[in-house]
Amino acid sequence: MSASSVPLHIAVIGAGPAGLMACETLLAGGARVTLYDAMPSVGRKFLLAGKGGLNLTHSEPATTFRARYAERQPEVSAWLDRLDADGLRAWAAELGISTFVGSSGKVFPAEMKAAPLLRAWLHRLRAAGLTLHMRHRWNGALTPAPADASPDSARWTLQFDTPSGTKTVHADAVVLALGGASWARLGSDGAWQPWLAGQGVDVRPLVPSNCGFDIAWSEHLKGKQAGAPLKGVRLTFTDRLGHHFSRLGEAVVSANGIEGNLVYAASALLRDEIAANGHADLHLDLLPAKDLPTLTTALAKGRGARSMPNHLKEQVGLTGVKAALLREGLDAAQWTALCADPAALSGRIKALPLRLTAPRPIDEAISSAGGVRLEAMDAGLMLSALPGVFCAGEMLDWEAPTGGYLLTACFASGRVAGQGALALLANKG
């Protein structure tokens, strides 16, 4: 890699999956690598994400998998050419971590947890020579070497805030894997945005992704149904540009609105619609297994002395939070009129309107969108404005739904950034 007997020093900032994969790639290429992170230990968000079962990747066909990255499919596909879902499973196997495919096609470690994988990985990285410095928070200082500096001088000077004061570090190249702005308590706070923008890097504002949304529920529904799961519903939404979403799944009614995997899958469309129009109107089919004529016929049957809730339960099986949502937003007169019209009642069950007013705050989101524009980088993920500085992971301008797609692309981008740094410095010295 270098004519010098001293390996080139590369500083990697950020100890999540992207940063760790960059470290592994760089070490394999013969570089001397130091990893810095503001947190007391590595992989904090990775560990929390895997607490209920680490969804490492997905087993679906490659063409379907890559389509999950929407408008960034061409760029992310290039990363996946270096490390795709099958490659990630093979990599885990090399660490002694076997994986299996769940009923939904998601891929999990056999032990389900992230901790065994992370322990094995760190053991291998330390054995390969990785130096780690925790509680080292990069403060944005990033200075290139003077134009008249010796060819053997380090290209970059960085500063870190540490428990013992400010520390200055010199490196031949830098890989930034700083995360987005969700779950700030785990280290991803987005503080890097103005720092890089100030150095001429094109950065899109970070926004929530895979997030819940606000709905102006009544106090009654908040008090009775907050936290209730919505199982077996179909969410349908068409935005102002004609993009259509329709999927069966599960959601959760929260005190603030609605969240859960079904909502997360549509969150990018919903978020962008709210940004453009101030709200997003979706529809829920509360009983997707029953068609409209069947529902109408069942509800047209006389209910005698039964209450409407009992009639809904006995005739169509609508109970609990679904029945509460059917009544939500209607005054007494509107509800009475609806109950007297089986066709209208069935129509509301099949297409319950919900108006979303705002995405939940970014710190509550599973991930974030926006960040360093891919157009501001080369194919090796080096910043055009800062040659020798590379970026990887969630801080880049792409997004994906949950289901293993986020993690896979983070791992893959770390490998690309590491290889990019090696290629740049191959002839230095």
N, C-alpha and C positions, 0 to 999 in steps of 0.2 A: 504493500500500500504506500510505502514511503521509502525514499532512499536513506532516510535517517534511521539509526538504530533505536531511536526513542519513538514508541508508538504515538500517533497523534492523539491529542486529548479532546474528547467530545463531551460537552455538558448536556445532559438531558434533564429537563425540568418538568416534573409531573410523574408521579409514581402510580398511575392507573394502567389499564391494559395497553393503551397505545404507547405510553412512555416505556413500560417494561419490555414490550416487543421491540421497540427501537433499540433499547439497550442490548437485548439478545442478538439482534442483527448486527449491531456495531461490534460487539465483542467477538462474534464469529468472524468478522472481517478484519480482526487484528487491532482494533482501536483500543485506546485506554479510555474507559467510560466512567464518569461520575454522575450519579443520579441524585437530584435534589428535590425535596418536597417540603411543603409548609407544614404538613401534618406530622404527628408523632410516629406514625407507622405507614407502611405502603398499602395501596389498594383499598382505602377505606370505603369508597362508594361501591367498588367491586364486591367487597365482602357483604355489604348491606344488601345489594341487589340480589345476591345469592342466598340470603338468609332463609327465604322460603322455598328454595330450589333454584339453582343456578341454570338459567336458560342460556346455554353457551352459544348455540346456533340453531339452524333449522335444516330439516332434511329434504325439503321440497326440491323439485328440479331447478337446475341452475337458471334457466330462463325466467321462471317464475320468481325465484329468489332475487335475482338482480332487478327485476321490475319493481320491487318494493322501494327502491331508492328514487322513484319518480323522475323528476327532471334532472337529477344528478346521477342517473343510471350510467351514462357513458363514463363519467369520471370514476365513480365507485367501482364499476366493473373492471376498470384498469387496476385498481387496488386488489380486487378479488382474484385477478389473474395471478397475483403473487401469493395470496393466501385466501382460499375460499373455504366453504363450510367443510368439505371433505379434508382439506389440508389442516384445518383447525382441529378436527377430531384426531387426525394422525399426530399432530403436534402434542395434543393432550395425552395420547397413548404413549408417546415417547417419555412423558413425565410420569408414567405409571398410572395415569387416570383414565379408566375406561369410561365410555359414554354409551348411552342408549337413546333410542327414539321413542318419545312418548306417543300417546294416542292421537295427539293433535299435530304430530310431525315435529314438534320441538325436540331439541337435543339437550340432554342433561348429563352431568357426570353421574356415575353409578351411585356415589355417595350423596348426590344431590347438592351438596354444599360447595361454596367457593373456597373455603379455607384449605382443604387438602391440596387442591390444585395450586393455590398461591404459595403454600409452604414448599411444595416440590419445586416450583418455578424459582423461587428466591434461592433455594439451596443450589440449584444449577447455576444461576446467575452469579452468586457469590463465588462458587467454585471456578467460574470462568474469569473471575477478576473484577467483578463490579464493585465499585465503592459507593456506598450510600451515605447521604447526609440528610437526616430528617430534621424537622423544625428549622428548615432553611427556606424562607419565603422570598422569592425573587421580588425585588421592589421596582422593577421596570427599567433599571439602569442597564443599558446594552450599548456598548461603545465599540465601533470598529477600530482596528489598528490604523495608525497614521499611514498615509500613502507612501511615506519614505521609510517605513519600518523594514527591518531585516526580513528576508523571505522566511527565515526560521522563526520569526516572532508569532505568537498566538494571534489569531485574527480578531478575537472578541474579548472584551472585558465586561464582566457582569458583576452585579452586587446583590447580596442576599442579606436580609434582616434575620439574625439568629438570636438565640437567648443570650449569647455573649457579646452581641453587638453586630455592627455591619461587617460583612466579609466580602472581600474582592476575589474574584475567580477569573482566570484566563483560560480560554479554550480555542481550539482550532475551528470548531463548528459547534452549533447549538441546535438542539432539538427541543421545541416547545410542545408539550402535551398537557396543557393547562386545564382542559375540560371546558365545559360551558358555564352555565350559571344556575343549574338546578342543584338542590341539596348543598347549599353553601357551607353548612356545618361540617361537611365531609371534605371540603377543600376546593370545590369548584364554585368560585364566587364571581367570575367574569371580570375581575379587577384589571386584567391584562388589556382589555379593549382599548381604553384611551392611550395606554402606553404604546401599543403597536400602531394605532392610528396616528399618533404623534410622530412616528418614524416613517410615515408615508405608506403604511400598509392599508389596503382597502378592506374595511371591516364593516359587515352588516350588523345592525343592532341584534343582540340576542333576544329571542322570544321563546315562550314556553312551547314545548312539544310533548306529545303523549301526556296530555294534561286533562284535568276536569274543567268544567265551565259553570258559571254562575247562572242561576235561574231564580226569579223573584217568587219563591214559594210562599204560600200563606203560612202564618204562624202555626196554624193547626197541623199542616202537613209536616212542617219542620219538627214540631214536638212529638208527633206520632210515628213518623216514617224515616227520620234521618238515620242513615246506616243500613236501611233495608235493601237487600239485593233484588235486582230486577233480572230474573232468569228467563231465558227463552223468549227474548223480544227481538224484533227486527228494527234496526235504525235505518231510516231513509233520508237522504239529503241531496239536494241539487243546488249548487251555488249559482251566482249571478252569471258565470261564464259557461254554464251548462255542464260542469263536471258533476257526475252523479255517483253517489255512494249508497249502497244497500247491502246490509250484512246482518246475519243472525248472530246473536251472542248474549253476553251478560253485562250489566251495568250496575251501578249502585246509586241510590238516591242519597245525597248528602245534605247537610243543613244548608249549604250554600248553593247547591244545584245538582249536578250529575257528574259521575266519573266512572271509571272502570274500563276494562279492556275494549269493549265495543265502542265506547266514546273515544278512547285513545286512538283507535284505528282511523277515526274520521277527524282527528283533532287538527291536522294541518289545514284541511278544507274549511272547517268550522272557524278556526282562528283567523284565517285570511278573510273570510266572509265578514266576520265581526269588524275587522280592521277597515274594510271597505265600506260597510253599510251601517255599522253601529250595533248590529245584532245578526243572529243566524237562526233561521226557523227550520227545525227538523221535525220528523214525524216518527212515532214509535208504533209499531204493530204489536199490541199487547198479547195477542193470541194468534201468532203466525201459522199455527197448525190448523186453524179453522178458517174456512173461506167466508166471504161476506154473506152469501145467500144462506149458508148453514146457520150463521150467527143470527141473522135477521129472523129466520123461521123459529129458532129456539127462543129468542127474546119476545117474540110475538105471542107466545103462549101466556094465557092468563095467569097472574101470580096470586090471585085471591087475596088472602089476608097477609101474605108474606111481605116482608120489607123488601125494598129494592136491593139492598146488599145480599139478602138471602136468595132472591130471584137470580141475580147475577151468578152467585155461587152455584146454585143448583142447576141452572140451565146451561151455563157456558164455562163454569169453573173459574170465574174471575173473582179473586179474593185479595186480601192484604193490600200491599202497596200498589198493585195494579188497579184495584178498585178505587183506592184513594186518589190515584192520578186521574182516573176517569172523571172524578167529581171536582178535581182541582181547577180553580179559576172560574167556576160557574157560580152565580148567585142562586138563591132558592128558586126563583122563577125560571131561570134558564135550565136548572137541573130538572125541575118538574116537567118542563116542556120536552126535554130530551128523553126522559124516562117514558113519556107517552108516545114516543116515535121510535119503534124498533129499528127502522132503517137508519135513522140518524144516529141512534145509540150504537148500532153495529159499526157504522162508518167511523165513529170516534174511537171505538176500540181498535179498529184496523189502521187508523191513521191519527193517533193522538198528537196534536200540535204542541210543540215545546219551543219557547223562544229563549235562546241563549244570549246573555247580555255582555259577557266578558269571559276570557279565559281566566283560570285561577292564576295566582301569582307564580312567577317563574320558579321560585324556590320550592314550590310544592310539586312542580312538574317532574316526571320521570327523566326527561332530557330537555335539551334546548335546541332551537334552530337558529340560523344566522351564524355569524362569526367571520373568520377570515375567508374572503371570497376565493374560490378555487381559481378564478381568473387572475388572481394576484400571485400565483405560484406556477412553477414549472411542473412537469410530470413527476418529478422526484419530490414534490411538495416543498421545494425551496422557495422562499419569498423573493419575488423579483426586486422589491425595494431594499432587501437586506440579504445580499448573496452570502451564503454560508449559514443562514438561519432557516431551519425547517420547522414545519408544524404538522401535528398529527392529532387524530382523535376528534372528540366532540367540539373542539374549538374551531373546527373547519365548518364551512357553510354547506351542510348537507343535513338531512334528517331521514329517519326511517321509523316504521312502527316497531312496537315491542314484538318479541317472538324470536329473539336471537340475532336479529338483523343489526341492531345497534352495536352489540359487542363484536360481532364478526367484522364489521367495517372498521371499528376502532383498532382491533388487532391488526387488520390488514394495512391500515394507513400507517401504523407504527413501523411495520416492516418496510413499506415504501419509503418512509422518511429516513429510516436507518440506511437503506441501500442508496438513497439519494446522497446522503452525507458521505458515505464511503466512496461513491463515484466521483464526487466533487474533489475530494482530498487525495485521490489515488496517486496523483503525480506531484504532490507537494513535497518539497524538500530538495 
